Amino acid sequence: MAEKALRKELKEPDEFVSFTARVYQWMQKNWRLLAVAAGAVILAVVAAHVYNWNQARKEGQASALFVEAKKILDAPVSGDEALGQQSSTPGKYSSEKEKLQAALEKMNEVIEKYSSAKTALLARYYVGEIRRRLGEYDQAREAFEQFLNEAGHSSDFSAFALEGIAFCLEAQGKIKAARENYRRMTQPPFNTQPDRGLYHLARLAQDDGQADEARKIYEEILEKYPETAFRAEIENRLALLPPPADKQQQQADSGKDVPDDKKQATSEDESSGKAASRAAEASSGKSASGAGKPTEQQKASGDAK
């Protein structure tokens, strides 16, 4: 047995030497093929480095142009109290419309020049937001939808794009479609901020005279999301809602013996409350669109993932 093992060990080096020799002979015969393959690998590595460098350069240029556009969008217009405090403002604008159009032009420039950059996707979201603020609702919806088609639901701005679509539909009087989009904000995969969608659903219910439904949703938000950015607005709106139906019946029963002068005072108070509610609803679109949105740092890093 020992002799067999010894012969096996002596044979293995011979086999290794034989295999090495065959490989060497093959390489001698096929050196041109090996040279081409090695060259292809080197070329691929170099091409990848060049592509990555070029993409990084484009991202930097796109980001710089986006920052310019964002400065315009955030700039005050003539007559703003904050005008004198904005020393870094790139320009002064006589109206909100003029400013928005200037910002829109820059955002479109980002998209046209750097379409492959991630920043271009973020610029597309802002094109939708700017067009919405300009009242160009069809174009705004198209921009928001393009953003969602490219970004999917993973971007920090996806829920806001869906909200933007709903705002446009609501402004166009398409309340049913707007309500559906607000509801989508409360369901996967767009439920990153479900309190936003719930707030808008409650607001629409209140506008439609469904006081009990609105109250139910408002209270649900405060219970489930106590840190919601809409807390102040919700508390104000709850205060303006009429009491629940059962309490109204109790008040009606107890008010049978109330003197006429006190009934008149109560009626005047209710009218005043309704007027205040309408005023709150008129301003809710602007305040709601800004509440809870990403900070400037999140906008720069939130990418449009």
C-alpha positions in Angstrom: 0.0 0.0 0.0 2.8 2.4 0.8 4.5 1.7 -2.5 1.2 2.5 -4.4 0.8 5.7 -2.5 4.4 6.7 -3.3 3.9 5.9 -7.0 0.7 8.1 -7.0 2.5 11.0 -5.4 5.3 10.7 -7.9 2.9 10.6 -10.8 0.9 13.7 -9.8 3.8 16.2 -10.3 4.3 14.7 -13.7 0.7 15.3 -14.6 0.9 18.9 -13.4 4.0 19.5 -15.5 2.3 17.9 -18.5 -0.8 20.1 -18.0 1.3 23.3 -17.6 3.2 22.4 -20.8 -0.1 22.0 -22.7 -1.4 25.4 -21.5 1.9 27.1 -22.5 1.7 25.5 -25.9 -1.9 26.6 -26.4 -1.0 30.2 -25.4 1.9 30.2 -27.9 -0.5 29.2 -30.7 -3.3 31.5 -29.7 -1.4 34.6 -28.4 -3.3 36.9 -30.8 -6.6 35.8 -29.5 -5.4 36.4 -25.9 -4.1 39.8 -26.8 -7.5 40.8 -28.3 -9.3 39.5 -25.2 -7.0 41.4 -22.9 -7.4 44.5 -24.9 -11.2 44.2 -24.8 -11.1 43.9 -21.1 -8.9 46.9 -20.7 -11.0 48.9 -23.1 -14.2 48.0 -21.2 -12.6 49.1 -17.9 -11.4 52.4 -19.4 -14.8 53.0 -21.0 -16.6 52.4 -17.6 -14.3 54.9 -15.9 -14.9 57.5 -18.6 -18.7 57.0 -18.5 -18.7 57.3 -14.7 -16.6 60.4 -14.8 -18.8 61.9 -17.5 -22.0 61.1 -15.5 -20.5 62.7 -12.4 -19.6 65.8 -14.4 -23.1 66.0 -15.8 -24.7 65.5 -12.4 -22.6 68.4 -11.0 -23.6 70.7 -13.9 -27.2 69.7 -13.6 -27.2 70.3 -9.8 -25.7 73.8 -10.3 -28.4 74.7 -12.8 -31.1 73.3 -10.6 -29.9 75.4 -7.7 -30.2 78.5 -9.9 -33.8 77.5 -10.8 -34.6 76.9 -7.2 -33.3 80.3 -6.1 -35.5 81.9 -8.7 -38.5 79.9 -7.4 -37.9 80.9 -3.8 -37.1 84.6 -4.7 -39.6 87.3 -3.5 -41.4 89.5 -5.8 -41.4 93.3 -5.8 -43.4 94.6 -2.8 -42.6 91.6 -0.6 -41.7 92.5 3.0 -38.9 90.0 2.8 -37.4 91.6 -0.3 -34.8 93.6 1.5 -33.7 90.5 3.5 -32.9 88.4 0.4 -29.4 89.6 -0.4 -28.6 86.4 -2.4 -31.6 86.8 -4.7 -30.5 86.3 -8.3 -33.1 88.7 -9.6 -36.2 90.7 -8.7 -39.6 90.0 -10.2 -42.6 92.3 -10.6 -45.1 89.5 -10.1 -45.4 86.0 -8.9 -46.3 84.9 -12.5 -43.1 86.4 -13.9 -41.0 84.7 -11.2 -42.7 81.3 -11.8 -42.2 81.6 -15.6 -38.5 82.3 -15.1 -38.1 79.3 -12.7 -40.0 77.1 -15.2 -37.6 78.1 -18.0 -34.6 77.1 -15.9 -36.1 73.8 -14.7 -36.9 72.9 -18.3 -33.3 73.7 -19.2 -32.1 71.2 -16.6 -34.3 68.5 -18.2 -33.3 69.3 -21.8 -29.5 69.5 -21.2 -29.1 66.8 -18.6 -31.9 64.3 -19.2 -29.8 61.4 -18.0 -28.9 63.0 -14.7 -30.9 62.2 -11.5 -31.4 65.9 -10.9 -33.4 66.1 -14.2 -36.0 63.9 -12.6 -36.3 66.2 -9.6 -36.6 69.1 -12.0 -39.5 67.4 -13.7 -41.3 67.3 -10.4 -40.8 71.0 -10.0 -42.0 71.7 -13.5 -45.3 70.1 -12.4 -45.4 72.1 -9.2 -44.7 75.4 -11.0 -47.3 74.8 -13.7 -49.8 74.0 -11.0 -49.1 77.3 -9.4 -49.5 79.0 -12.7 -52.9 77.4 -13.2 -51.7 75.2 -16.1 -53.4 72.2 -14.6 -53.3 69.8 -17.6 -49.6 70.4 -18.2 -48.9 70.1 -14.5 -50.6 66.8 -14.3 -48.6 65.6 -17.3 -45.4 66.6 -15.6 -46.3 64.9 -12.3 -47.3 61.7 -14.1 -44.1 61.6 -16.1 -42.2 62.0 -12.8 -44.1 59.1 -11.3 -43.6 56.9 -14.4 -39.8 57.4 -14.0 -39.4 57.6 -10.3 -42.0 55.1 -9.3 -43.1 55.1 -5.6 -39.6 55.0 -4.1 -38.8 58.8 -4.4 -39.2 61.1 -1.5 -41.3 63.2 -3.8 -43.6 60.5 -5.2 -46.4 61.2 -2.7 -46.1 64.9 -3.3 -46.4 64.3 -7.1 -49.6 62.3 -6.4 -50.9 65.1 -4.2 -50.1 67.6 -7.0 -52.2 65.6 -9.5 -55.0 65.6 -7.0 -54.7 69.4 -6.4 -55.0 69.9 -10.2 -58.0 67.7 -10.5 -59.7 69.5 -7.6 -59.0 72.9 -9.1 -60.6 71.7 -12.4 -63.7 70.6 -10.5 -63.0 66.9 -10.9 -63.6 66.2 -7.2 -64.2 62.4 -7.5 -60.9 61.9 -9.3 -59.1 64.1 -6.9 -60.6 62.2 -4.0 -59.3 58.9 -5.5 -55.8 60.3 -5.7 -55.9 61.6 -2.2 -57.0 58.1 -1.1 -54.1 56.5 -2.9 -51.8 58.6 -0.7 -53.2 56.6 2.3 -52.5 53.2 0.7 -49.3 51.3 -0.3 -47.0 52.0 -2.0 -47.6 55.8 -1.7 -48.5 55.9 2.0 -45.2 57.5 3.2 -47.3 60.3 4.6 -50.8 59.0 5.1 -51.9 61.9 7.2 -51.6 64.2 4.2 -54.0 62.0 2.2 -56.4 61.7 5.1 -56.4 65.4 5.7 -57.4 66.2 2.1 -60.1 63.5 2.3 -61.5 65.1 5.4 -61.3 68.6 3.9 -63.3 67.4 0.8 -65.9 65.8 3.1 -66.2 69.1 5.0 -66.5 71.1 1.8 -69.3 68.7 0.7 -71.2 69.2 3.9 -70.4 65.8 5.4 -69.5 67.1 8.8 -69.6 63.8 10.7 -67.4 62.1 8.1 -64.9 65.0 8.2 -64.8 65.0 12.0 -64.2 61.2 12.0 -61.2 61.5 9.7 -59.8 64.6 11.5 -59.9 62.8 14.9 -58.4 59.7 13.3 -55.4 61.8 12.1 -54.9 63.4 15.5 -55.1 60.0 17.2 -52.8 58.0 14.8 -50.4 60.8 13.8 -50.2 63.3 16.8 -47.1 64.9 15.3 -48.9 65.7 11.9 -47.9 68.9 10.2 -51.7 69.6 9.8 -52.5 69.6 13.5 -53.2 73.4 13.7 -55.4 73.4 10.6 -57.3 70.3 11.8 -58.0 71.8 15.2 -59.2 75.0 13.6 -61.5 73.1 11.2 -62.8 70.9 14.0 -63.8 74.0 15.9 -65.8 75.2 12.9 -67.7 72.0 12.4 -71.3 71.8 13.7 -71.8 69.4 16.6 -72.6 65.8 15.9 -76.1 64.8 14.9 -76.9 63.3 18.3 -75.8 66.5 20.1 -77.7 68.6 17.7 -80.9 66.7 18.6 -80.1 67.2 22.3 -79.6 70.9 21.7 -82.8 71.0 19.7 -84.7 69.4 22.5 -83.2 71.6 25.1 -83.7 74.7 23.0 -87.4 74.5 22.8 -87.7 76.8 25.8 -84.9 79.2 24.7 -86.1 82.8 24.3 -86.3 84.1 20.7 -83.5 86.7 21.3 -81.1 83.9 22.3 -82.0 81.8 19.3 -81.2 84.8 17.1 -77.8 85.2 18.7 -77.1 81.5 18.2 -78.0 81.8 14.5 -75.7 84.7 14.1 -72.8 82.8 15.7 -73.4 79.8 13.3 -73.4 82.1 10.3 -70.1 83.6 11.5 -68.6 80.2 11.9 -69.6 79.2 8.4 -68.0 82.3 7.0 -64.8 81.6 8.9 -64.9 78.0 7.5 -65.1 79.2 4.0 -62.2 81.5 4.5 -60.1 78.6 5.9 -61.0 76.4 3.0 -60.0 79.2 0.5 -56.5 79.3 2.0 -56.1 75.5 2.6 -54.8 74.7 -0.8 -51.7 76.9 -0.4 -51.0 76.0 3.2 -51.6 72.3 2.7 -49.3 72.1 -0.3 -46.4 73.3 1.7 -47.0 71.5 5.0 -44.6 68.6 5.7 -42.7 68.7 2.5 -39.0 67.8 2.4 -36.5 70.3 3.6 -34.0 71.9 1.3 -31.4 69.4 2.3 -33.8 66.6 1.6 -34.6 68.1 -1.8 -30.9 68.1 -2.7 -30.4 64.5 -1.5 -34.0 63.2 -1.9 -33.2 62.9 -5.4 -35.6 61.6 -7.1 -34.4 58.2 -6.1 
